[in-house]
Amino acid sequence: MISHKSFSYEEVKEISDHLLSKTKQRPTIGIVCGSGLGGLADDIESKEIFPYDDIPGFPLSTVKGHHGKLIFGVLEGKPIVCMQGRFHVYEGHSIYKTALPIRVMVNLGIKYLFVTNAAGGINKSFKVGDLMVIQDHIGLPLLNCVNPLVGLNDERVGPRFPSFTEPYSKVLIKTIHETAKELGLSEFMRTGIYFMQSGPCFETPAEVRFLHAVGADAVGMSTVPEVVVAIHAGVKVAGISLITNQAIHDYEDRPPPNHEEVMAVGKQRSSDIIRILRRVLSKID
């Protein structure tokens, strides 16, 4: 049975204090690696690795391609903490638990959060392998009271009614596109709206047409709860979706989307996301 209990400030602090007692590193940037995108961790210097099952109170990732490690280290001279593997509602975790690691990152001291994910392309002009910089999102579960901010609010974390008029930093969006141009990757870059559904089913054609009608450019099963708690705490956020499959709008006979396809495309394009993120990090003061 899925728990609907939130985590108190004290519970989150207990986890972050445990981690801080085990490392001298003090990260200012958090990174979440999505499906097939965990290779970024290979570039981290002065690495200290904490498997999720060694962190008291941390959930476990059960998805193929999600390694289940919290990694401290340095990337482009910046102290970072990286989630190699994330948590999803469809695994049986509560929405509070999927966002718990970001709460912990906030307590560790991050000021910026970069989230990546694998997503299906809703926008018909998107191609498999494109990189979509997330401009905004639609969190369907969150609009139905399945929201990590539901419950008592602690002002030490953030305000009761946070503003979401700029969920993804305009400055960081511009920087990502400028960086992609510098690296000769503009051909693959898009900007759009990410739609979160709970999963684990891929969408029916009717659902895909519905998402297209409400303005979604890509669809996935993660990210939004993480972004919501980061914004609530005043963290600047940027997100990139790797378009790993084209969502099916009609009933023509064609291969259905599958997780193996997602992983394969992630492996092919992950090096470009890593190049972009590394250079963006080098530009952050």
C-alpha positions in Angstrom: 0.0 0.0 0.0 1.4 3.4 -1.0 2.0 5.7 2.0 0.6 9.2 1.8 2.7 10.5 4.8 5.0 13.4 4.1 8.5 13.8 5.5 9.1 16.4 8.3 11.9 18.9 8.2 13.6 16.9 11.0 13.4 13.6 9.1 15.0 15.2 6.0 17.6 16.9 8.1 18.5 13.5 9.8 19.3 12.1 6.3 21.3 15.1 5.2 23.2 15.3 8.4 24.1 11.6 8.1 25.5 12.3 4.6 27.4 15.4 5.7 29.0 13.5 8.5 30.4 11.0 5.9 31.8 13.5 3.4 33.6 16.8 3.6 32.1 17.9 0.3 29.5 20.6 0.3 27.6 20.6 -3.0 26.0 23.7 -4.5 24.6 22.0 -7.6 22.3 19.0 -7.8 21.9 16.7 -10.9 19.3 14.0 -11.5 20.2 11.5 -14.2 17.3 9.9 -16.1 16.9 6.6 -17.9 20.0 5.7 -19.8 21.7 9.0 -18.8 23.7 7.8 -15.8 27.0 8.1 -17.7 27.5 11.6 -16.5 28.7 10.2 -13.2 31.7 8.7 -14.9 33.1 12.3 -15.5 32.8 13.3 -11.8 36.1 14.0 -10.0 36.9 13.3 -6.4 34.0 10.9 -6.3 32.3 9.7 -3.1 29.6 7.1 -3.8 26.7 6.3 -1.5 24.5 3.5 -2.6 20.8 4.2 -1.9 20.5 1.2 0.3 23.3 2.5 2.6 21.5 5.8 3.2 19.1 5.6 6.2 15.5 6.5 5.2 16.3 6.5 1.4 14.0 4.6 -1.0 15.4 2.1 -3.5 15.3 2.4 -7.3 14.0 -0.7 -9.1 14.1 0.5 -12.7 16.5 -1.0 -15.2 19.0 1.6 -16.2 18.8 3.4 -12.8 21.8 2.5 -10.8 20.7 3.7 -7.3 23.7 5.8 -6.2 24.1 9.3 -4.7 27.4 10.6 -5.9 29.3 13.6 -4.4 32.2 15.1 -6.3 33.4 17.9 -8.5 32.4 18.6 -12.1 33.9 21.6 -14.0 35.3 22.9 -10.8 31.9 22.9 -9.1 30.9 20.9 -6.0 28.0 18.7 -7.0 25.7 15.9 -5.8 24.3 13.6 -8.5 21.5 11.1 -8.4 22.3 8.2 -10.6 18.8 6.7 -10.7 15.6 8.3 -9.5 12.3 7.1 -8.0 8.9 6.9 -9.6 5.3 6.7 -8.3 4.7 3.6 -10.5 7.3 1.7 -8.4 4.9 2.0 -5.5 6.7 5.0 -3.9 4.5 7.8 -2.6 4.9 11.1 -4.3 6.6 12.4 -1.2 9.2 9.7 -1.4 10.0 10.4 -5.1 10.8 14.0 -4.1 12.7 13.1 -0.9 16.2 13.1 -2.4 15.7 16.7 -3.6 14.6 17.7 -0.1 17.9 16.2 1.1 19.9 18.0 -1.6 18.4 21.3 -0.5 19.5 20.6 3.0 23.0 19.7 1.7 23.1 23.3 0.3 22.3 23.1 -3.4 21.3 26.4 -5.2 20.8 24.9 -8.7 19.2 21.7 -9.8 19.6 20.1 -13.3 17.1 17.3 -14.1 17.3 15.0 -17.1 14.8 12.4 -18.3 13.8 10.2 -21.1 10.5 11.2 -22.7 8.1 10.4 -25.6 7.7 13.0 -28.3 4.2 14.3 -28.5 5.1 17.3 -30.8 5.0 15.8 -34.3 8.0 17.9 -35.3 10.2 16.3 -32.7 12.4 13.4 -33.8 13.9 10.5 -31.8 17.2 11.8 -30.4 16.2 15.4 -30.1 16.9 17.2 -26.8 14.0 19.3 -25.4 14.9 22.0 -22.9 11.9 22.1 -20.6 10.2 25.5 -20.5 7.3 24.4 -18.4 5.4 21.3 -17.3 2.0 19.9 -16.7 1.9 17.5 -13.7 -1.4 15.6 -14.1 -1.1 13.7 -10.8 -0.2 17.0 -9.0 -3.4 18.6 -10.3 -5.3 15.8 -8.6 -4.0 16.4 -5.0 -1.1 13.9 -5.5 1.4 16.6 -4.8 4.6 16.5 -2.6 3.6 19.9 -1.1 0.2 18.6 0.2 0.1 18.5 4.0 1.4 20.8 6.7 3.9 23.4 5.4 7.1 24.2 7.2 8.3 27.8 6.6 11.9 26.6 7.1 11.6 24.8 3.8 9.5 27.2 1.8 6.2 29.2 1.6 2.7 27.7 1.8 1.8 29.0 -1.6 4.9 29.1 -3.8 4.8 30.8 -7.2 5.3 28.7 -10.3 5.2 31.4 -12.9 8.9 30.6 -13.8 9.4 26.9 -12.8 12.4 26.6 -15.1 15.0 29.4 -15.0 14.8 31.5 -18.1 18.5 32.4 -17.6 19.5 28.7 -17.6 17.2 27.9 -20.6 19.0 30.6 -22.6 22.4 29.4 -21.4 21.7 25.8 -22.4 20.6 26.8 -25.9 23.7 29.1 -26.3 25.9 26.3 -25.1 24.4 23.8 -27.5 25.0 26.2 -30.4 28.7 26.6 -29.3 29.0 22.8 -29.4 27.3 22.5 -32.8 24.3 20.7 -31.4 21.5 23.3 -32.2 20.1 20.9 -34.9 18.9 18.6 -32.1 17.7 21.2 -29.6 14.0 22.0 -29.0 12.1 23.8 -26.3 8.8 22.6 -24.9 6.3 21.5 -22.3 6.9 18.3 -20.4 3.8 16.4 -19.3 4.0 14.0 -16.4 1.8 11.0 -16.1 2.2 8.4 -13.3 2.9 5.3 -15.5 4.0 2.6 -15.8 1.9 2.2 -19.0 2.9 4.0 -22.1 0.1 6.2 -23.4 -2.8 5.0 -25.7 -3.3 6.9 -29.0 -6.3 8.6 -27.5 -4.3 9.8 -24.5 -1.5 11.0 -26.8 -4.0 13.1 -28.8 -5.4 14.5 -25.5 -1.8 15.5 -24.4 -1.2 17.1 -27.7 -4.5 19.1 -27.4 -3.6 20.5 -24.0 -0.2 21.7 -25.2 2.3 19.0 -24.2 5.4 18.5 -26.4 6.8 15.5 -24.5 5.5 13.0 -21.9 7.3 11.1 -19.2 6.8 9.5 -15.8 9.0 11.5 -13.5 10.7 14.9 -12.9 7.8 17.1 -11.9 7.7 16.2 -8.2 11.4 16.8 -8.0 11.1 20.2 -9.6 8.2 21.2 -7.4 10.0 20.7 -4.1 13.1 22.4 -5.5 11.1 25.5 -6.6 9.4 25.5 -3.2 12.8 25.7 -1.6 14.0 28.6 -3.8 16.4 26.5 -6.0 17.0 27.5 -9.6 16.0 24.6 -11.9 16.8 23.6 -15.5 15.6 20.4 -17.3 16.4 18.5 -20.5 14.3 15.7 -21.9 15.8 13.2 -24.3 13.2 12.3 -26.9 13.6 8.5 -26.9 10.5 7.5 -28.8 7.7 9.1 -30.8 4.3 8.7 -29.1 1.7 7.2 -31.3 -1.2 9.4 -32.2 -3.2 7.0 -34.4 -4.0 3.3 -34.9 -1.8 2.5 -37.8 0.2 -0.7 -37.5 3.6 0.3 -36.1 6.1 -0.9 -33.4 4.9 0.1 -29.9 7.3 2.1 -27.6 9.3 0.0 -25.2 11.9 0.5 -22.4 14.7 -1.1 -24.4 14.2 1.5 -27.1 14.4 4.2 -24.4 17.7 2.8 -23.1 19.3 2.5 -26.5 18.5 6.1 -27.5 19.7 7.3 -24.1 23.0 5.6 -24.6 23.5 7.1 -28.1 22.7 10.7 -27.1 23.8 10.8 -23.5 27.3 12.0 -24.4 25.8 15.2 -26.0 23.8 15.9 -22.9 26.9 15.4 -20.8 28.9 17.9 -23.0 26.1 20.5 -22.7 25.8 20.1 -18.9 29.5 20.3 -18.3 29.9 23.5 -20.3 26.8 25.0 -18.6 28.2 24.2 -15.2 31.5 25.9 -16.1 29.5 29.1 -16.7 27.8 29.2 -13.3 29.3 31.5 -10.8 
